[in-house]
Amino acid sequence: MMYMPDCLEATWQLITAPRDSLQQTTYNVTAVSFTPAQLADAIRSRLPHFTMSYMPDFRDDIAKTWPASIDDSAARSQWGWQHKYDLQALADDMLLKLAAKYGVQPGLAKGSSSTNSDRCSGSNAMGSIGRGNMQSSSNSAGDSASGRTKTPPEMAIV
């Protein structure tokens, strides 16, 4: 699994890598592996009242056919690929972006910082999670213009 900012960074690094350092034309890149429960725990460490329910759909069956891990050692050795987001950094960044969109203030996990550069997990495993409905009973914000409460829509994490 890979958080989108890491995916974009990997693409940029490959495009801009010196041609003489590349020994092939296709590379695997991976980042972090986690279960839905681990993601929920990471979010809950920042939002204690967070709850998540999910039901795997057809994509779960597809994901089960994938290998348990992907070897991205060529990308790491030939052009210096290194992901920046482990699960904790992913949760921090995701909640900060959702907070900005929905006008709420999530907390960072105890001992966590707002930077992600020092929290790489080193995992080369890929994971998958099915479709989930994420909710936090303590994380709604009022829309000051209309008086309505804004809540995030259903989120699919694949």
C-alpha positions as CSV (number, residue, x, y, z in Angstrom):
1,M,0.0,0.0,0.0
2,M,1.1,3.5,-0.6
3,Y,-0.2,6.9,0.5
4,M,-0.7,9.1,-2.6
5,P,1.9,11.7,-1.7
6,D,4.5,8.9,-1.6
7,C,3.2,7.6,-5.0
8,L,3.6,11.0,-6.5
9,E,7.1,11.4,-5.1
10,A,8.2,8.0,-6.4
11,T,6.9,9.0,-9.9
12,W,8.8,12.3,-9.7
13,Q,12.0,10.7,-8.5
14,L,11.9,8.1,-11.3
15,I,11.2,10.8,-14.0
16,T,14.0,12.9,-12.8
17,A,16.5,10.1,-12.0
18,P,19.8,10.3,-13.9
19,R,19.4,7.9,-16.9
20,D,22.7,6.3,-16.3
21,S,21.6,5.1,-12.8
22,L,18.6,3.3,-14.2
23,Q,19.2,-0.4,-15.1
24,Q,15.6,-1.2,-16.2
25,T,12.5,0.6,-17.4
26,T,9.9,-0.7,-14.9
27,Y,10.2,-0.5,-11.1
28,N,8.1,-1.6,-8.2
29,V,7.6,0.8,-5.3
30,T,6.0,0.1,-2.0
31,A,5.6,1.8,1.3
32,V,3.5,0.7,4.2
33,S,1.3,-2.3,5.1
34,F,-1.5,-2.1,7.7
35,T,-4.9,-3.6,8.4
36,P,-8.2,-1.7,8.8
37,A,-7.9,-2.3,12.6
38,Q,-4.4,-0.8,12.7
39,L,-5.6,2.3,10.7
40,A,-8.5,2.7,13.1
41,D,-6.1,2.5,16.1
42,A,-3.8,5.1,14.6
43,I,-6.8,7.4,14.1
44,R,-8.2,6.7,17.5
45,S,-4.8,7.6,19.1
46,R,-5.6,11.1,17.8
47,L,-9.4,11.1,18.0
48,P,-10.3,8.9,21.0
49,H,-14.0,8.7,20.1
50,F,-13.3,7.6,16.6
51,T,-15.2,4.5,15.4
52,M,-14.9,2.7,12.1
53,S,-16.9,0.0,10.5
54,Y,-16.2,-1.5,7.1
55,M,-17.3,-4.3,4.9
56,P,-14.9,-5.7,2.3
57,D,-16.4,-5.6,-1.2
58,F,-15.3,-7.2,-4.5
59,R,-11.9,-5.4,-4.3
60,D,-10.9,-7.5,-1.3
61,D,-11.1,-10.6,-3.4
62,I,-8.9,-9.0,-6.0
63,A,-6.4,-7.9,-3.3
64,K,-6.2,-11.4,-1.9
65,T,-4.7,-12.5,-5.2
66,W,-1.8,-10.1,-4.9
67,P,1.6,-11.2,-3.4
68,A,2.1,-10.6,0.3
69,S,5.1,-8.4,-0.5
70,I,6.6,-6.6,-3.4
71,D,10.4,-6.2,-4.0
72,D,11.2,-2.6,-4.6
73,S,15.0,-3.0,-3.9
74,A,15.9,-2.0,-7.5
75,A,14.1,1.4,-7.0
76,R,15.7,1.9,-3.7
77,S,19.2,1.1,-4.9
78,Q,19.2,2.5,-8.4
79,W,17.4,5.9,-7.8
80,G,17.2,6.2,-4.0
81,W,13.4,5.5,-3.6
82,Q,12.4,5.8,0.1
83,H,8.8,6.3,1.2
84,K,8.2,9.1,3.7
85,Y,4.8,8.0,5.2
86,D,4.5,5.2,7.7
87,L,1.1,4.6,9.3
88,Q,1.6,7.3,12.0
89,A,2.7,9.9,9.5
90,L,-0.2,8.9,7.1
91,A,-2.8,9.3,9.9
92,D,-1.4,12.7,10.9
93,D,-1.4,14.0,7.3
94,M,-4.8,12.5,6.4
95,L,-6.4,14.0,9.5
96,L,-4.8,17.4,9.0
97,K,-6.0,17.5,5.4
98,L,-9.5,16.4,6.5
99,A,-9.5,18.9,9.3
100,A,-8.7,21.7,6.8
101,K,-11.5,20.6,4.5
102,Y,-14.1,20.1,7.2
103,G,-13.0,22.8,9.7
104,V,-12.1,20.7,12.6
105,Q,-8.9,20.3,14.7
106,P,-7.6,16.7,15.1
107,G,-4.9,16.0,17.7
108,L,-1.6,14.4,16.8
109,A,-0.7,11.1,18.5
110,K,1.3,11.4,21.7
111,G,4.9,11.8,20.7
112,S,4.0,12.5,17.2
113,S,5.0,15.6,15.3
114,S,3.7,17.4,12.2
115,T,6.6,16.3,10.1
116,N,6.9,12.9,8.5
117,S,10.5,12.7,7.5
118,D,11.7,10.8,10.5
119,R,8.9,8.2,10.7
120,C,9.6,5.7,7.8
121,S,8.5,2.2,8.6
122,G,10.9,0.5,6.3
123,S,8.2,-2.0,5.4
124,N,8.3,-3.4,1.9
125,A,4.9,-5.2,2.3
126,M,1.8,-4.2,0.4
127,G,-1.5,-4.4,2.1
128,S,-5.1,-3.8,1.2
129,I,-8.2,-2.8,2.9
130,G,-11.7,-2.8,1.7
131,R,-14.3,-0.1,1.7
132,G,-14.9,1.5,5.0
133,N,-17.2,4.0,6.6
134,M,-15.2,6.1,9.0
135,Q,-16.9,8.2,11.6
136,S,-15.8,10.1,14.7
137,S,-18.5,11.1,17.1
138,S,-16.3,13.9,18.5
139,N,-15.1,15.3,15.1
140,S,-18.0,17.2,13.6
141,A,-17.9,20.9,13.0
142,G,-20.7,23.4,12.5
143,D,-21.0,25.3,9.3
144,S,-21.1,28.9,10.5
145,A,-22.9,30.2,7.4
146,S,-25.8,27.7,7.5
147,G,-25.8,26.4,11.1
148,R,-25.5,22.8,9.7
149,T,-23.1,20.2,10.9
150,K,-20.5,19.1,8.4
151,T,-19.4,15.5,8.5
152,P,-16.9,13.8,6.1
153,P,-18.4,11.5,3.4
154,E,-17.8,7.8,3.3
155,M,-14.1,7.2,2.6
156,A,-12.8,4.3,0.4
157,I,-9.3,3.2,1.1
158,V,-8.0,0.7,-1.4
